[in-house]
Structures are given as structure tokens and as C-alpha cells.
């Protein structure tokens, strides 16, 4: 299944830089799919190590104030 997304030039440049590092580490070309998958996995691992406590809905000060 192919899904197309639009990304900005700055984001594309960042993905290219990360892909270049991955290419050096793995010794082969990598796709944006692989780059995004690795970044998502890193973020998931980071959240497992130090989870952010869940906040109740409407926790912001003044959200329900009139």
C-alpha cells in the first residue's frame, strides 16, 4: 500500500542527512520508509524509558475558565 505525503524542504533535507548516516552505518542505500521507521522506533524507545505522565483532559490552567 502506498501513501503519499508532502514534506517541506527542511524536513526532506533532515531525512536525507539521517539517511546518509544510516547508509554509512548499514553499508547500503536506505529508503525514507526505513529512515522514518527507525526514527519512530527511537522515539518509542525513548518514551518507554521515561514516559510522560498522563494528564487529565483540560489540565491546562484556565482552559475552562470564563
PDBQT receptor file of N, H, CA, C and O in Angstrom, charges set to zero:
ATOM      1  N   UNK A   1       0.848  -1.174   0.000  1.00  0.00    +0.000 N 
ATOM      2  CA  UNK A   1       0.000   0.000   0.000  1.00  0.00    +0.000 C 
ATOM      3  C   UNK A   1       0.893   1.236   0.000  1.00  0.00    +0.000 C 
ATOM      4  O   UNK A   1       1.806   1.348   0.818  1.00  0.00    +0.000 OA
ATOM      5  N   UNK A   2       0.638   2.128  -0.884  1.00  0.00    +0.000 N 
ATOM      6  H   UNK A   2      -0.103   2.038  -1.549  1.00  0.00    +0.000 HD
ATOM      7  CA  UNK A   2       1.452   3.334  -0.996  1.00  0.00    +0.000 C 
ATOM      8  C   UNK A   2       0.636   4.546  -0.566  1.00  0.00    +0.000 C 
ATOM      9  O   UNK A   2      -0.474   4.769  -1.049  1.00  0.00    +0.000 OA
ATOM     10  N   UNK A   3       1.200   5.316   0.341  1.00  0.00    +0.000 N 
ATOM     11  H   UNK A   3       2.102   5.135   0.733  1.00  0.00    +0.000 HD
ATOM     12  CA  UNK A   3       0.572   6.549   0.784  1.00  0.00    +0.000 C 
ATOM     13  C   UNK A   3       1.524   7.682   0.485  1.00  0.00    +0.000 C 
ATOM     14  O   UNK A   3       2.707   7.613   0.818  1.00  0.00    +0.000 OA
ATOM     15  N   UNK A   4       1.018   8.718  -0.138  1.00  0.00    +0.000 N 
ATOM     16  H   UNK A   4       0.057   8.775  -0.409  1.00  0.00    +0.000 HD
ATOM     17  CA  UNK A   4       1.867   9.857  -0.460  1.00  0.00    +0.000 C 
ATOM     18  C   UNK A   4       1.656  10.946   0.577  1.00  0.00    +0.000 C 
ATOM     19  O   UNK A   4       0.528  11.252   0.961  1.00  0.00    +0.000 OA
ATOM     20  N   UNK A   5       2.768  11.527   1.024  1.00  0.00    +0.000 N 
ATOM     21  H   UNK A   5       3.685  11.279   0.711  1.00  0.00    +0.000 HD
ATOM     22  CA  UNK A   5       2.708  12.649   1.936  1.00  0.00    +0.000 C 
ATOM     23  C   UNK A   5       3.586  13.753   1.384  1.00  0.00    +0.000 C 
ATOM     24  O   UNK A   5       4.541  13.489   0.654  1.00  0.00    +0.000 OA
ATOM     25  N   UNK A   6       3.271  14.969   1.725  1.00  0.00    +0.000 N 
ATOM     26  H   UNK A   6       2.495  15.184   2.318  1.00  0.00    +0.000 HD
ATOM     27  CA  UNK A   6       4.093  16.102   1.315  1.00  0.00    +0.000 C 
ATOM     28  C   UNK A   6       4.901  16.558   2.518  1.00  0.00    +0.000 C 
ATOM     29  O   UNK A   6       4.381  16.670   3.628  1.00  0.00    +0.000 OA
ATOM     30  N   UNK A   7       6.190  16.820   2.278  1.00  0.00    +0.000 N 
ATOM     31  H   UNK A   7       6.613  16.728   1.376  1.00  0.00    +0.000 HD
ATOM     32  CA  UNK A   7       7.053  17.315   3.338  1.00  0.00    +0.000 C 
ATOM     33  C   UNK A   7       7.790  18.539   2.824  1.00  0.00    +0.000 C 
ATOM     34  O   UNK A   7       8.009  18.690   1.622  1.00  0.00    +0.000 OA
ATOM     35  N   UNK A   8       8.164  19.395   3.735  1.00  0.00    +0.000 N 
ATOM     36  H   UNK A   8       7.987  19.272   4.711  1.00  0.00    +0.000 HD
ATOM     37  CA  UNK A   8       8.881  20.604   3.371  1.00  0.00    +0.000 C 
ATOM     38  C   UNK A   8      10.333  20.309   3.030  1.00  0.00    +0.000 C 
ATOM     39  O   UNK A   8      10.846  19.226   3.313  1.00  0.00    +0.000 OA
ATOM     40  N   UNK A   9      10.981  21.281   2.421  1.00  0.00    +0.000 N 
ATOM     41  H   UNK A   9      10.565  22.160   2.191  1.00  0.00    +0.000 HD
ATOM     42  CA  UNK A   9      12.381  21.125   2.023  1.00  0.00    +0.000 C 
ATOM     43  C   UNK A   9      13.287  20.904   3.225  1.00  0.00    +0.000 C 
ATOM     44  O   UNK A   9      14.225  20.109   3.153  1.00  0.00    +0.000 OA
ATOM     45  N   UNK A  10      13.020  21.595   4.328  1.00  0.00    +0.000 N 
ATOM     46  H   UNK A  10      12.258  22.240   4.386  1.00  0.00    +0.000 HD
ATOM     47  CA  UNK A  10      13.839  21.432   5.528  1.00  0.00    +0.000 C 
ATOM     48  C   UNK A  10      13.716  20.011   6.078  1.00  0.00    +0.000 C 
ATOM     49  O   UNK A  10      14.706  19.407   6.490  1.00  0.00    +0.000 OA
ATOM     50  N   UNK A  11      12.498  19.489   6.081  1.00  0.00    +0.000 N 
ATOM     51  H   UNK A  11      11.693  19.979   5.747  1.00  0.00    +0.000 HD
ATOM     52  CA  UNK A  11      12.269  18.126   6.548  1.00  0.00    +0.000 C 
ATOM     53  C   UNK A  11      12.940  17.124   5.625  1.00  0.00    +0.000 C 
ATOM     54  O   UNK A  11      13.560  16.168   6.089  1.00  0.00    +0.000 OA
ATOM     55  N   UNK A  12      12.821  17.335   4.333  1.00  0.00    +0.000 N 
ATOM     56  H   UNK A  12      12.317  18.112   3.955  1.00  0.00    +0.000 HD
ATOM     57  CA  UNK A  12      13.458  16.446   3.353  1.00  0.00    +0.000 C 
ATOM     58  C   UNK A  12      14.977  16.451   3.549  1.00  0.00    +0.000 C 
ATOM     59  O   UNK A  12      15.614  15.398   3.495  1.00  0.00    +0.000 OA
ATOM     60  N   UNK A  13      15.552  17.623   3.775  1.00  0.00    +0.000 N 
ATOM     61  H   UNK A  13      15.035  18.478   3.819  1.00  0.00    +0.000 HD
ATOM     62  CA  UNK A  13      16.997  17.723   3.987  1.00  0.00    +0.000 C 
ATOM     63  C   UNK A  13      17.404  16.951   5.249  1.00  0.00    +0.000 C 
ATOM     64  O   UNK A  13      18.425  16.264   5.264  1.00  0.00    +0.000 OA
ATOM     65  N   UNK A  14      16.593  17.075   6.300  1.00  0.00    +0.000 N 
ATOM     66  H   UNK A  14      15.763  17.633   6.287  1.00  0.00    +0.000 HD
ATOM     67  CA  UNK A  14      16.875  16.339   7.531  1.00  0.00    +0.000 C 
ATOM     68  C   UNK A  14      16.806  14.835   7.330  1.00  0.00    +0.000 C 
ATOM     69  O   UNK A  14      17.644  14.095   7.844  1.00  0.00    +0.000 OA
ATOM     70  N   UNK A  15      15.802  14.383   6.579  1.00  0.00    +0.000 N 
ATOM     71  H   UNK A  15      15.121  14.985   6.161  1.00  0.00    +0.000 HD
ATOM     72  CA  UNK A  15      15.686  12.951   6.285  1.00  0.00    +0.000 C 
ATOM     73  C   UNK A  15      16.869  12.477   5.453  1.00  0.00    +0.000 C 
ATOM     74  O   UNK A  15      17.383  11.379   5.666  1.00  0.00    +0.000 OA
ATOM     75  N   UNK A  16      17.299  13.300   4.509  1.00  0.00    +0.000 N 
ATOM     76  H   UNK A  16      16.881  14.192   4.335  1.00  0.00    +0.000 HD
ATOM     77  CA  UNK A  16      18.461  12.940   3.686  1.00  0.00    +0.000 C 
ATOM     78  C   UNK A  16      19.725  12.831   4.533  1.00  0.00    +0.000 C 
ATOM     79  O   UNK A  16      20.526  11.915   4.344  1.00  0.00    +0.000 OA
ATOM     80  N   UNK A  17      19.904  13.766   5.470  1.00  0.00    +0.000 N 
ATOM     81  H   UNK A  17      19.254  14.510   5.624  1.00  0.00    +0.000 HD
ATOM     82  CA  UNK A  17      21.078  13.698   6.345  1.00  0.00    +0.000 C 
ATOM     83  C   UNK A  17      21.047  12.426   7.185  1.00  0.00    +0.000 C 
ATOM     84  O   UNK A  17      22.061  11.743   7.324  1.00  0.00    +0.000 OA
ATOM     85  N   UNK A  18      19.885  12.112   7.740  1.00  0.00    +0.000 N 
ATOM     86  H   UNK A  18      19.061  12.667   7.626  1.00  0.00    +0.000 HD
ATOM     87  CA  UNK A  18      19.757  10.914   8.569  1.00  0.00    +0.000 C 
ATOM     88  C   UNK A  18      19.961   9.659   7.721  1.00  0.00    +0.000 C 
ATOM     89  O   UNK A  18      20.596   8.702   8.164  1.00  0.00    +0.000 OA
ATOM     90  N   UNK A  19      19.421   9.668   6.502  1.00  0.00    +0.000 N 
ATOM     91  H   UNK A  19      18.905  10.446   6.143  1.00  0.00    +0.000 HD
ATOM     92  CA  UNK A  19      19.598   8.528   5.593  1.00  0.00    +0.000 C 
ATOM     93  C   UNK A  19      21.073   8.321   5.270  1.00  0.00    +0.000 C 
ATOM     94  O   UNK A  19      21.529   7.183   5.156  1.00  0.00    +0.000 OA
ATOM     95  N   UNK A  20      21.815   9.405   5.122  1.00  0.00    +0.000 N 
ATOM     96  H   UNK A  20      21.445  10.329   5.215  1.00  0.00    +0.000 HD
ATOM     97  CA  UNK A  20      23.241   9.311   4.832  1.00  0.00    +0.000 C 
ATOM     98  C   UNK A  20      23.984   8.619   5.984  1.00  0.00    +0.000 C 
ATOM     99  O   UNK A  20      24.854   7.778   5.756  1.00  0.00    +0.000 OA
ATOM    100  N   UNK A  21      23.631   8.984   7.214  1.00  0.00    +0.000 N 
ATOM    101  H   UNK A  21      22.924   9.667   7.399  1.00  0.00    +0.000 HD
ATOM    102  CA  UNK A  21      24.247   8.351   8.385  1.00  0.00    +0.000 C 
ATOM    103  C   UNK A  21      23.887   6.871   8.430  1.00  0.00    +0.000 C 
ATOM    104  O   UNK A  21      24.745   6.028   8.693  1.00  0.00    +0.000 OA
ATOM    105  N   UNK A  22      22.621   6.553   8.173  1.00  0.00    +0.000 N 
ATOM    106  H   UNK A  22      21.924   7.238   7.959  1.00  0.00    +0.000 HD
ATOM    107  CA  UNK A  22      22.185   5.155   8.160  1.00  0.00    +0.000 C 
ATOM    108  C   UNK A  22      22.918   4.374   7.080  1.00  0.00    +0.000 C 
ATOM    109  O   UNK A  22      23.335   3.237   7.299  1.00  0.00    +0.000 OA
ATOM    110  N   UNK A  23      23.073   4.991   5.911  1.00  0.00    +0.000 N 
ATOM    111  H   UNK A  23      22.735   5.915   5.733  1.00  0.00    +0.000 HD
ATOM    112  CA  UNK A  23      23.750   4.332   4.791  1.00  0.00    +0.000 C 
ATOM    113  C   UNK A  23      25.178   3.968   5.179  1.00  0.00    +0.000 C 
ATOM    114  O   UNK A  23      25.647   2.870   4.879  1.00  0.00    +0.000 OA
ATOM    115  N   UNK A  24      25.868   4.890   5.846  1.00  0.00    +0.000 N 
ATOM    116  H   UNK A  24      25.487   5.782   6.090  1.00  0.00    +0.000 HD
ATOM    117  CA  UNK A  24      27.233   4.612   6.296  1.00  0.00    +0.000 C 
ATOM    118  C   UNK A  24      27.243   3.493   7.331  1.00  0.00    +0.000 C 
ATOM    119  O   UNK A  24      28.112   2.621   7.296  1.00  0.00    +0.000 OA
ATOM    120  N   UNK A  25      26.294   3.513   8.238  1.00  0.00    +0.000 N 
ATOM    121  H   UNK A  25      25.588   4.220   8.267  1.00  0.00    +0.000 HD
ATOM    122  CA  UNK A  25      26.237   2.510   9.300  1.00  0.00    +0.000 C 
ATOM    123  C   UNK A  25      25.890   1.121   8.756  1.00  0.00    +0.000 C 
ATOM    124  O   UNK A  25      26.478   0.121   9.166  1.00  0.00    +0.000 OA
ATOM    125  N   UNK A  26      24.928   1.073   7.825  1.00  0.00    +0.000 N 
ATOM    126  H   UNK A  26      24.450   1.886   7.491  1.00  0.00    +0.000 HD
ATOM    127  CA  UNK A  26      24.449  -0.213   7.313  1.00  0.00    +0.000 C 
ATOM    128  C   UNK A  26      25.218  -0.697   6.084  1.00  0.00    +0.000 C 
ATOM    129  O   UNK A  26      25.185  -1.884   5.757  1.00  0.00    +0.000 OA
ATOM    130  N   UNK A  27      25.907   0.217   5.406  1.00  0.00    +0.000 N 
ATOM    131  H   UNK A  27      25.933   1.181   5.672  1.00  0.00    +0.000 HD
ATOM    132  CA  UNK A  27      26.658  -0.161   4.212  1.00  0.00    +0.000 C 
ATOM    133  C   UNK A  27      25.804  -0.415   2.992  1.00  0.00    +0.000 C 
ATOM    134  O   UNK A  27      26.197  -1.154   2.089  1.00  0.00    +0.000 OA
ATOM    135  N   UNK A  28      24.627   0.202   2.965  1.00  0.00    +0.000 N 
ATOM    136  H   UNK A  28      24.308   0.802   3.699  1.00  0.00    +0.000 HD
ATOM    137  CA  UNK A  28      23.717   0.068   1.810  1.00  0.00    +0.000 C 
ATOM    138  C   UNK A  28      22.804   1.273   1.739  1.00  0.00    +0.000 C 
ATOM    139  O   UNK A  28      22.699   2.051   2.687  1.00  0.00    +0.000 OA
ATOM    140  N   UNK A  29      22.147   1.415   0.602  1.00  0.00    +0.000 N 
ATOM    141  H   UNK A  29      22.233   0.783  -0.168  1.00  0.00    +0.000 HD
ATOM    142  CA  UNK A  29      21.181   2.507   0.453  1.00  0.00    +0.000 C 
ATOM    143  C   UNK A  29      19.975   2.238   1.343  1.00  0.00    +0.000 C 
ATOM    144  O   UNK A  29      19.624   1.087   1.603  1.00  0.00    +0.000 OA
ATOM    145  N   UNK A  30      19.351   3.308   1.803  1.00  0.00    +0.000 N 
ATOM    146  H   UNK A  30      19.636   4.243   1.593  1.00  0.00    +0.000 HD
ATOM    147  CA  UNK A  30      18.150   3.182   2.626  1.00  0.00    +0.000 C 
ATOM    148  C   UNK A  30      17.050   4.070   2.045  1.00  0.00    +0.000 C 
ATOM    149  O   UNK A  30      17.322   5.072   1.384  1.00  0.00    +0.000 OA
ATOM    150  N   UNK A  31      15.820   3.685   2.304  1.00  0.00    +0.000 N 
ATOM    151  H   UNK A  31      15.599   2.872   2.842  1.00  0.00    +0.000 HD
ATOM    152  CA  UNK A  31      14.678   4.454   1.827  1.00  0.00    +0.000 C 
ATOM    153  C   UNK A  31      14.184   5.387   2.924  1.00  0.00    +0.000 C 
ATOM    154  O   UNK A  31      14.516   5.222   4.097  1.00  0.00    +0.000 OA
ATOM    155  N   UNK A  32      13.384   6.372   2.520  1.00  0.00    +0.000 N 
ATOM    156  H   UNK A  32      13.115   6.507   1.566  1.00  0.00    +0.000 HD
ATOM    157  CA  UNK A  32      12.758   7.242   3.518  1.00  0.00    +0.000 C 
ATOM    158  C   UNK A  32      11.895   6.412   4.467  1.00  0.00    +0.000 C 
ATOM    159  O   UNK A  32      11.803   6.729   5.653  1.00  0.00    +0.000 OA
ATOM    160  N   UNK A  33      11.264   5.358   3.959  1.00  0.00    +0.000 N 
ATOM    161  H   UNK A  33      11.339   5.101   2.996  1.00  0.00    +0.000 HD
ATOM    162  CA  UNK A  33      10.464   4.480   4.824  1.00  0.00    +0.000 C 
ATOM    163  C   UNK A  33      11.311   3.924   5.964  1.00  0.00    +0.000 C 
ATOM    164  O   UNK A  33      10.880   3.908   7.117  1.00  0.00    +0.000 OA
ATOM    165  N   UNK A  34      12.527   3.465   5.633  1.00  0.00    +0.000 N 
ATOM    166  H   UNK A  34      12.877   3.478   4.697  1.00  0.00    +0.000 HD
ATOM    167  CA  UNK A  34      13.407   2.916   6.656  1.00  0.00    +0.000 C 
ATOM    168  C   UNK A  34      13.842   3.994   7.648  1.00  0.00    +0.000 C 
ATOM    169  O   UNK A  34      13.917   3.746   8.851  1.00  0.00    +0.000 OA
ATOM    170  N   UNK A  35      14.125   5.179   7.138  1.00  0.00    +0.000 N 
ATOM    171  H   UNK A  35      14.064   5.381   6.160  1.00  0.00    +0.000 HD
ATOM    172  CA  UNK A  35      14.544   6.288   7.987  1.00  0.00    +0.000 C 
ATOM    173  C   UNK A  35      13.426   6.644   8.960  1.00  0.00    +0.000 C 
ATOM    174  O   UNK A  35      13.656   6.756  10.164  1.00  0.00    +0.000 OA
ATOM    175  N   UNK A  36      12.224   6.820   8.438  1.00  0.00    +0.000 N 
ATOM    176  H   UNK A  36      12.037   6.729   7.460  1.00  0.00    +0.000 HD
ATOM    177  CA  UNK A  36      11.082   7.192   9.279  1.00  0.00    +0.000 C 
ATOM    178  C   UNK A  36      10.789   6.089  10.291  1.00  0.00    +0.000 C 
ATOM    179  O   UNK A  36      10.516   6.375  11.457  1.00  0.00    +0.000 OA
ATOM    180  N   UNK A  37      10.843   4.844   9.857  1.00  0.00    +0.000 N 
ATOM    181  H   UNK A  37      11.064   4.613   8.910  1.00  0.00    +0.000 HD
ATOM    182  CA  UNK A  37      10.600   3.722  10.764  1.00  0.00    +0.000 C 
ATOM    183  C   UNK A  37      11.602   3.726  11.911  1.00  0.00    +0.000 C 
ATOM    184  O   UNK A  37      11.224   3.530  13.066  1.00  0.00    +0.000 OA
ATOM    185  N   UNK A  38      12.894   3.950  11.598  1.00  0.00    +0.000 N 
ATOM    186  H   UNK A  38      13.202   4.109  10.660  1.00  0.00    +0.000 HD
ATOM    187  CA  UNK A  38      13.909   3.979  12.653  1.00  0.00    +0.000 C 
ATOM    188  C   UNK A  38      13.694   5.151  13.608  1.00  0.00    +0.000 C 
ATOM    189  O   UNK A  38      13.832   4.999  14.822  1.00  0.00    +0.000 OA
ATOM    190  N   UNK A  39      13.357   6.312  13.063  1.00  0.00    +0.000 N 
ATOM    191  H   UNK A  39      13.244   6.435  12.077  1.00  0.00    +0.000 HD
ATOM    192  CA  UNK A  39      13.114   7.471  13.923  1.00  0.00    +0.000 C 
ATOM    193  C   UNK A  39      11.913   7.248  14.840  1.00  0.00    +0.000 C 
ATOM    194  O   UNK A  39      11.943   7.622  16.012  1.00  0.00    +0.000 OA
ATOM    195  N   UNK A  40      10.866   6.641  14.306  1.00  0.00    +0.000 N 
ATOM    196  H   UNK A  40      10.841   6.338  13.353  1.00  0.00    +0.000 HD
ATOM    197  CA  UNK A  40       9.692   6.334  15.133  1.00  0.00    +0.000 C 
ATOM    198  C   UNK A  40      10.038   5.324  16.217  1.00  0.00    +0.000 C 
ATOM    199  O   UNK A  40       9.575   5.446  17.351  1.00  0.00    +0.000 OA
ATOM    200  N   UNK A  41      10.849   4.330  15.876  1.00  0.00    +0.000 N 
ATOM    201  H   UNK A  41      11.226   4.232  14.954  1.00  0.00    +0.000 HD
ATOM    202  CA  UNK A  41      11.253   3.324  16.858  1.00  0.00    +0.000 C 
ATOM    203  C   UNK A  41      12.111   3.960  17.947  1.00  0.00    +0.000 C 
ATOM    204  O   UNK A  41      11.945   3.635  19.122  1.00  0.00    +0.000 OA
ATOM    205  N   UNK A  42      13.017   4.852  17.583  1.00  0.00    +0.000 N 
ATOM    206  H   UNK A  42      13.151   5.116  16.628  1.00  0.00    +0.000 HD
ATOM    207  CA  UNK A  42      13.835   5.553  18.577  1.00  0.00    +0.000 C 
ATOM    208  C   UNK A  42      12.951   6.353  19.532  1.00  0.00    +0.000 C 
ATOM    209  O   UNK A  42      13.167   6.351  20.744  1.00  0.00    +0.000 OA
ATOM    210  N   UNK A  43      11.957   7.033  18.973  1.00  0.00    +0.000 N 
ATOM    211  H   UNK A  43      11.781   7.035  17.988  1.00  0.00    +0.000 HD
ATOM    212  CA  UNK A  43      11.049   7.826  19.811  1.00  0.00    +0.000 C 
ATOM    213  C   UNK A  43      10.249   6.924  20.743  1.00  0.00    +0.000 C 
ATOM    214  O   UNK A  43      10.047   7.258  21.910  1.00  0.00    +0.000 OA
ATOM    215  N   UNK A  44       9.794   5.784  20.232  1.00  0.00    +0.000 N 
ATOM    216  H   UNK A  44       9.958   5.513  19.283  1.00  0.00    +0.000 HD
ATOM    217  CA  UNK A  44       9.037   4.838  21.052  1.00  0.00    +0.000 C 
ATOM    218  C   UNK A  44       9.907   4.322  22.196  1.00  0.00    +0.000 C 
ATOM    219  O   UNK A  44       9.447   4.235  23.334  1.00  0.00    +0.000 OA
ATOM    220  N   UNK A  45      11.155   3.980  21.901  1.00  0.00    +0.000 N 
ATOM    221  H   UNK A  45      11.529   4.050  20.976  1.00  0.00    +0.000 HD
ATOM    222  CA  UNK A  45      12.068   3.505  22.931  1.00  0.00    +0.000 C 
ATOM    223  C   UNK A  45      12.311   4.583  23.993  1.00  0.00    +0.000 C 
ATOM    224  O   UNK A  45      12.354   4.295  25.189  1.00  0.00    +0.000 OA
ATOM    225  N   UNK A  46      12.467   5.827  23.533  1.00  0.00    +0.000 N 
ATOM    226  H   UNK A  46      12.431   6.061  22.561  1.00  0.00    +0.000 HD
ATOM    227  CA  UNK A  46      12.696   6.935  24.451  1.00  0.00    +0.000 C 
ATOM    228  C   UNK A  46      11.497   7.095  25.393  1.00  0.00    +0.000 C 
ATOM    229  O   UNK A  46      11.669   7.369  26.581  1.00  0.00    +0.000 OA
ATOM    230  N   UNK A  47      10.301   6.926  24.865  1.00  0.00    +0.000 N 
ATOM    231  H   UNK A  47      10.161   6.704  23.900  1.00  0.00    +0.000 HD
ATOM    232  CA  UNK A  47       9.100   7.075  25.692  1.00  0.00    +0.000 C 
ATOM    233  C   UNK A  47       8.955   5.928  26.676  1.00  0.00    +0.000 C 
ATOM    234  O   UNK A  47       8.419   6.117  27.768  1.00  0.00    +0.000 OA
ATOM    235  N   UNK A  48       9.429   4.732  26.306  1.00  0.00    +0.000 N 
ATOM    236  H   UNK A  48       9.865   4.578  25.419  1.00  0.00    +0.000 HD
ATOM    237  CA  UNK A  48       9.374   3.597  27.221  1.00  0.00    +0.000 C 
ATOM    238  C   UNK A  48      10.332   3.790  28.381  1.00  0.00    +0.000 C 
ATOM    239  O   UNK A  48      10.052   3.346  29.495  1.00  0.00    +0.000 OA
ATOM    240  N   UNK A  49      11.460   4.448  28.138  1.00  0.00    +0.000 N 
ATOM    241  H   UNK A  49      11.687   4.809  27.234  1.00  0.00    +0.000 HD
ATOM    242  CA  UNK A  49      12.455   4.676  29.173  1.00  0.00    +0.000 C 
ATOM    243  C   UNK A  49      11.981   5.747  30.149  1.00  0.00    +0.000 C 
ATOM    244  O   UNK A  49      12.104   5.576  31.362  1.00  0.00    +0.000 OA
ATOM    245  N   UNK A  50      11.446   6.838  29.637  1.00  0.00    +0.000 N 
ATOM    246  H   UNK A  50      11.346   6.977  28.652  1.00  0.00    +0.000 HD
ATOM    247  CA  UNK A  50      10.988   7.928  30.504  1.00  0.00    +0.000 C 
ATOM    248  C   UNK A  50       9.601   8.396  30.061  1.00  0.00    +0.000 C 
ATOM    249  O   UNK A  50       9.471   9.424  29.397  1.00  0.00    +0.000 OA
ATOM    250  N   UNK A  51       8.571   7.639  30.430  1.00  0.00    +0.000 N 
ATOM    251  H   UNK A  51       8.677   6.804  30.970  1.00  0.00    +0.000 HD
ATOM    252  CA  UNK A  51       7.225   8.006  29.998  1.00  0.00    +0.000 C 
ATOM    253  C   UNK A  51       6.754   9.322  30.622  1.00  0.00    +0.000 C 
ATOM    254  O   UNK A  51       7.052   9.630  31.776  1.00  0.00    +0.000 OA
ATOM    255  N   UNK A  52       6.031  10.064  29.841  1.00  0.00    +0.000 N 
ATOM    256  H   UNK A  52       5.789   9.814  28.903  1.00  0.00    +0.000 HD
ATOM    257  CA  UNK A  52       5.437  11.313  30.311  1.00  0.00    +0.000 C 
ATOM    258  C   UNK A  52       4.156  10.954  31.048  1.00  0.00    +0.000 C 
ATOM    259  O   UNK A  52       3.319  10.231  30.508  1.00  0.00    +0.000 OA
ATOM    260  N   UNK A  53       3.988  11.444  32.264  1.00  0.00    +0.000 N 
ATOM    261  H   UNK A  53       4.668  12.032  32.703  1.00  0.00    +0.000 HD
ATOM    262  CA  UNK A  53       2.764  11.107  32.994  1.00  0.00    +0.000 C 
ATOM    263  C   UNK A  53       1.529  11.627  32.258  1.00  0.00    +0.000 C 
ATOM    264  O   UNK A  53       1.524  12.730  31.712  1.00  0.00    +0.000 OA
ATOM    265  N   UNK A  54       0.508  10.818  32.262  1.00  0.00    +0.000 N 
ATOM    266  H   UNK A  54       0.512   9.922  32.706  1.00  0.00    +0.000 HD
ATOM    267  CA  UNK A  54      -0.724  11.241  31.597  1.00  0.00    +0.000 C 
ATOM    268  C   UNK A  54      -1.387  12.338  32.394  1.00  0.00    +0.000 C 
ATOM    269  O   UNK A  54      -1.422  12.297  33.624  1.00  0.00    +0.000 OA
ATOM    270  N   UNK A  55      -1.906  13.309  31.694  1.00  0.00    +0.000 N 
ATOM    271  H   UNK A  55      -1.877  13.342  30.695  1.00  0.00    +0.000 HD
ATOM    272  CA  UNK A  55      -2.591  14.426  32.341  1.00  0.00    +0.000 C 
ATOM    273  C   UNK A  55      -4.082  14.328  32.032  1.00  0.00    +0.000 C 
ATOM    274  O   UNK A  55      -4.471  13.938  30.932  1.00  0.00    +0.000 OA
ATOM    275  N   UNK A  56      -4.895  14.679  32.992  1.00  0.00    +0.000 N 
ATOM    276  H   UNK A  56      -4.579  14.997  33.886  1.00  0.00    +0.000 HD
ATOM    277  CA  UNK A  56      -6.342  14.632  32.739  1.00  0.00    +0.000 C 
ATOM    278  C   UNK A  56      -6.749  15.646  31.689  1.00  0.00    +0.000 C 
ATOM    279  O   UNK A  56      -6.078  16.662  31.508  1.00  0.00    +0.000 OA
ATOM    280  N   UNK A  57      -7.817  15.383  31.015  1.00  0.00    +0.000 N 
ATOM    281  H   UNK A  57      -8.362  14.558  31.162  1.00  0.00    +0.000 HD
ATOM    282  CA  UNK A  57      -8.329  16.287  29.995  1.00  0.00    +0.000 C 
ATOM    283  C   UNK A  57      -8.637  17.646  30.619  1.00  0.00    +0.000 C 
ATOM    284  O   UNK A  57      -9.237  17.725  31.690  1.00  0.00    +0.000 OA
ATOM    285  N   UNK A  58      -8.230  18.693  29.952  1.00  0.00    +0.000 N 
ATOM    286  H   UNK A  58      -7.742  18.629  29.081  1.00  0.00    +0.000 HD
ATOM    287  CA  UNK A  58      -8.487  20.030  30.457  1.00  0.00    +0.000 C 
ATOM    288  C   UNK A  58      -7.529  20.452  31.553  1.00  0.00    +0.000 C 
ATOM    289  O   UNK A  58      -7.875  21.300  32.376  1.00  0.00    +0.000 OA
ATOM    290  N   UNK A  59      -6.326  19.879  31.585  1.00  0.00    +0.000 N 
ATOM    291  H   UNK A  59      -6.045  19.190  30.917  1.00  0.00    +0.000 HD
ATOM    292  CA  UNK A  59      -5.372  20.161  32.666  1.00  0.00    +0.000 C 
ATOM    293  C   UNK A  59      -4.774  21.548  32.599  1.00  0.00    +0.000 C 
ATOM    294  O   UNK A  59      -4.288  22.060  33.608  1.00  0.00    +0.000 OA
ATOM    295  N   UNK A  60      -4.798  22.174  31.420  1.00  0.00    +0.000 N 
ATOM    296  H   UNK A  60      -5.193  21.758  30.601  1.00  0.00    +0.000 HD
ATOM    297  CA  UNK A  60      -4.173  23.485  31.309  1.00  0.00    +0.000 C 
ATOM    298  C   UNK A  60      -4.889  24.526  32.144  1.00  0.00    +0.000 C 
ATOM    299  O   UNK A  60      -6.119  24.577  32.182  1.00  0.00    +0.000 OA
ATOM    300  N   UNK A  61      -4.105  25.356  32.812  1.00  0.00    +0.000 N 
ATOM    301  H   UNK A  61      -3.106  25.315  32.781  1.00  0.00    +0.000 HD
ATOM    302  CA  UNK A  61      -4.675  26.392  33.660  1.00  0.00    +0.000 C 
ATOM    303  C   UNK A  61      -5.520  27.344  32.822  1.00  0.00    +0.000 C 
ATOM    304  O   UNK A  61      -5.065  27.887  31.815  1.00  0.00    +0.000 OA
ATOM    305  N   UNK A  62      -6.717  27.524  33.248  1.00  0.00    +0.000 N 
ATOM    306  H   UNK A  62      -7.087  27.083  34.066  1.00  0.00    +0.000 HD
ATOM    307  CA  UNK A  62      -7.591  28.458  32.571  1.00  0.00    +0.000 C 
ATOM    308  C   UNK A  62      -8.312  27.923  31.355  1.00  0.00    +0.000 C 
ATOM    309  O   UNK A  62      -9.028  28.668  30.686  1.00  0.00    +0.000 OA
ATOM    310  N   UNK A  63      -8.140  26.648  31.054  1.00  0.00    +0.000 N 
ATOM    311  H   UNK A  63      -7.559  26.043  31.597  1.00  0.00    +0.000 HD
ATOM    312  CA  UNK A  63      -8.776  26.123  29.864  1.00  0.00    +0.000 C 
ATOM    313  C   UNK A  63     -10.301  26.238  29.938  1.00  0.00    +0.000 C 
ATOM    314  O   UNK A  63     -10.957  26.562  28.948  1.00  0.00    +0.000 OA
ATOM    315  N   UNK A  64     -10.850  25.971  31.115  1.00  0.00    +0.000 N 
ATOM    316  H   UNK A  64     -10.317  25.708  31.919  1.00  0.00    +0.000 HD
ATOM    317  CA  UNK A  64     -12.294  26.023  31.269  1.00  0.00    +0.000 C 
ATOM    318  C   UNK A  64     -12.771  27.310  31.942  1.00  0.00    +0.000 C 
ATOM    319  O   UNK A  64     -13.957  27.494  32.217  1.00  0.00    +0.000 OA
ATOM    320  N   UNK A  65     -11.798  28.197  32.197  1.00  0.00    +0.000 N 
ATOM    321  H   UNK A  65     -10.835  28.048  31.973  1.00  0.00    +0.000 HD
ATOM    322  CA  UNK A  65     -12.154  29.464  32.847  1.00  0.00    +0.000 C 
ATOM    323  C   UNK A  65     -12.890  30.360  31.860  1.00  0.00    +0.000 C 
ATOM    324  O   UNK A  65     -12.676  30.297  30.650  1.00  0.00    +0.000 OA
ATOM    325  N   UNK A  66     -13.759  31.190  32.411  1.00  0.00    +0.000 N 
ATOM    326  H   UNK A  66     -13.933  31.241  33.394  1.00  0.00    +0.000 HD
ATOM    327  CA  UNK A  66     -14.529  32.089  31.538  1.00  0.00    +0.000 C 
ATOM    328  C   UNK A  66     -14.232  33.506  31.862  1.00  0.00    +0.000 C 
ATOM    329  O   UNK A  66     -14.783  34.411  31.236  1.00  0.00    +0.000 OA
TER     330      UNK A  66
